[in-house]
Amino acid sequence: MRKRSEDSQKVFTRILVGIIISTVATLLVASVILYANYNRIALRQVYRTDMDSLTQASREVSKMTETAKSLSYQIYQDYTISALLLYSKPSIYEITPAMEQLDNYRMSLPFIESIYVYNSKSNEFFISSDGVRTGQQSISDIDDHGITEILRQFHDYKPFVPIPRTYQVGTTEETEVNSYTYLCYDTINDNAKLNYAVIVNIKDDWLSPNINSEDQPGNTFIINEKGQLLSDFGERALMKDLSNESFIQPIMQNEAQSAFFTAEVDGEKSLITYTSPDNLGWRYVRITPYDLITTDIRNMRTHTVLFCLGLLVAGVLLSYLVSRKLYHPIDKVLVRMRVMEAERRGSLHILRQDYLRGALQRRETFTGGLLAERLKFYGSSLDVQRSSRLVLLRIDHFVDFCDTYRDEVKLVKYAMMNICTETIETTHHSEAIDMGGDLITLIFNEKDSGQHSTRTGEHKIEELLLMLQDAVMLHLKCSISFTIGPEEKSLEDCIASYARSAEASLHRLFHGSGCLLYTSDIMAYHAKEYAFPVGKEKQLIDYLMTGKTEEAKQVYTTIVNETATYPFNVFQLALSHLTMTLNHVRNTLKKNNQLTLNSISDGTMLPLHEAEDLNEVHAHFYQLFDELGSKVEEKRTLKHDELIRRINSIIERDYADTNLCVTSIAEELNMSPIYISRLYKQLTLKGLTDVINETRIVKAQDLLIETENSVADIAEKTGFTNSSYFYRMFKKFNGVTPNDYRRKELHSEP
C-alpha cells in the first residue's frame, strides 16, 4: 500500500514536473515568436504614425504655398503698392504709404521673414522685414545676393514653387537666414525680360517645429527629386546633396511610392519612413532610432524570460501544494475574468468614441481592413462595405448653451447624441461621435440594401434631419444645424470626407441657425476664383473718410456678402483685408484730423470662432463705423462740406474742359490755389488733380461701354489733351488699357 502510494506520488510528481517544464518551454517559444511579431507590429505602427506626421507636414508645406500665393496676388493687386511695381521713379509720397501697406501684409502673417518688391525699370528693391533690412535697396547694393541670381535666371524657377535657400542679412553683424522663397513675376517682350517681381520669404524655423514635433522621437526632413536637403536636418547644410548617402539611395530608387525600411544613419540603426513625391516633387523623410521603438519590447522579453525561470523553480518547489489547491486560483481567475469582461462591456462605448474620433481627425488608421476589425471589436453595428453618409451637427448659440447647462454640458450633449441615434436607428445603423465644442458627427448607413435614387435619398435624409431638429428642440430646447455629406460607397470613404464637411459647416455663418447645408454644394465654390473688389474698397475708404457711415456700411456689407459663394478662407481673407483697411483709415484720421479714437483698439479683428451668424460680424464692424463716423462728424464743419461740394460740382460740370485744373477752380471760387488744394487734401485725403483725373477716367469708362467711339475721341471728350497721357492714366486707375477694358466689360455682359 505504501509502495503504491509512493509510485503514485512519483507519477504525480513526474506529471506535474513535466507539465511545468512543458509550460515553461511553451512560454519561451511563444515569447520568441511574439517578440519577433511585436517587432514587426511596432515597426508598422511607428510607420503609420510617422506617415501621418509626414502627411501633415506635406499639408503644412501646401498650406504655406497657398498662403504665399494668396499674399502675392493681394500685393500684386494692391493699388497702393502698384506704384512700386509700375513707376520707374515713384515719389516719396507714393513710396511711404506703399511701404506701410507692405509692412501691414508682412505683420499680418508672423511666419513671413521678409517681402521684396522688385522694379526692373529702376533696378530697385523695396524690402519689408522685421530687421534692419527694411527700406529701399538697389540691385547692386542689396545684401541678399542670392535673390539677384534668382532674378537673373528667373526662367529656371516656376512661380509659387518654394525655393529653399540660405543667405546673409545685416550690416554690422552678419546673420545667416534659412528660408523658403516664393517668386511671383511679370515679364515683357515674350518673357525675354523681367518686368517686376514680388518675392515672399518664409522663415525655415516656422516650418521646422511643424514637421518635428516634440512629442515624437526622431527627425523629419525634406528632400527634392535630386536628393538635395530642403529643411533642417542635424548639422547638414540646406541644399546639401544627400543622394550618395546609403540610407537615401533606396528612397531615390523607389520613385513613386511611400514605404519604410531600417538602415544605419550616422552610425545608429534607425527606422526610415518616407512618402511618395508630392506635387512639388518633394519627399518627406522621418528617421526614428530603432532602439526607441524596441525598448519596451526588449524589456518585455527580459521580463518574460525571468518570469519563466521563476515559474520553473517555483513549479518544482510548490507543485504539490498547487495541485492540492488548484481549484482556488482557477476560481479567482474566473471571477477576475468575469469582472474584466463586465468592465470591458462598460468601456466599449468610450473606446468606440475615441477610435472613431481619432479616425475622423486622421489620428487613427482606418484603412486596409483595420476599420472593420476595430468596429467589430467595439460592438458597432455600422457596415464597413455598405454605402454610408456623414452628417455634421452643430449646436446653435453654443455660448448661450454652455451658460444654460454649465457643468452638465457633456451630459446634455450625450442626451442629444442618444436622441439622434435612437431616431435614426429605426431605418439606419448609426454612430454619434462627440468632436468637442459645438460639433457632433453622425455616421450612418441604411439597414435596407435596396437601391434608391439620389433625389429620393436626399429627400429622406432631409426629412430625417428635420425630425431630429424637432426632437432636440422639444426635449432639450436647443437649436441645431446640419451639414450633409454626400453618400459614399464605403465607410472608409465616408470617414475620409470629414474634413470637407467640417469646412462646409463653417458656412452656417452665412445661412444662420437651424440650416441644412450640403457639402457638395459648398465644395463647388472651390471652382470659382475670387478677386478682392478694390474699387469698392476705395468707395468704403472715401465714405469713412467723409463720415458717410450708412454708405460705408452698405459697401462693407456688399463686399462681405459676396464671399458667401466662395470657400470660407476667402471670407477670412476678405475680413482680414477689411480690418487692415479700417486700421489704415483710423490711423490716417488720427494723423490728419487729430481725432481721438479711444475705444477702437489696434486689433479690430473679430474672433471668427466666436461668431455663429453673419450679423454678429456685421454688428462688430458697424460699431467701429459708427464711432469713426461720429468722430469725423464732430470735426467736419458745414463750411468745409459746402466747399468740397462746390469743388466736386465744378469738376463734375467741367471735366471735359482741358483747361480744368486747380488754378481754374480757385479762380472761380476766388480763393488761393494753394489753400484749396491743401484744404481739399486734408478733408478728403485726395489730391485735386487726382480727383479730376479719376472723374475723367470714370466718364471714359462709361463712354467705352456705352458708345463705339474711338479711344482718341473718348480721351478728347473727357478732357485729356493727348491719347498717350490718357492711356497711361487709364491703366494706372484700372490696371488695363482702354481697349482691354472695353473688351472685358462687353464680353462680361449677359
Helices and strands as residue ranges (DSSP letters): H 2-77, H 82-86, H 92-108, E 112-119, E 124-129, E 135-138, H 145-152, G 154-156, E 163-169, E 175-188, E 193-203, H 204-211, E 219-223, H 249-253, E 259-265, E 268-274, E 283-289, H 290-324, H 327-360, H 370-378, E 389-395, H 398-405, G 406-408, H 409-424, E 428-434, E 439-446, H 454-476, E 480-484, H 491-496, H 498-505, H 508-511, E 516-518, H 519-523, G 524-527, H 534-545, H 549-561, G 562-565, H 568-593, G 608-610, H 614-635, H 638-654, H 662-669, H 673-684, H 688-706, H 711-717, H 723-734, H 738-748
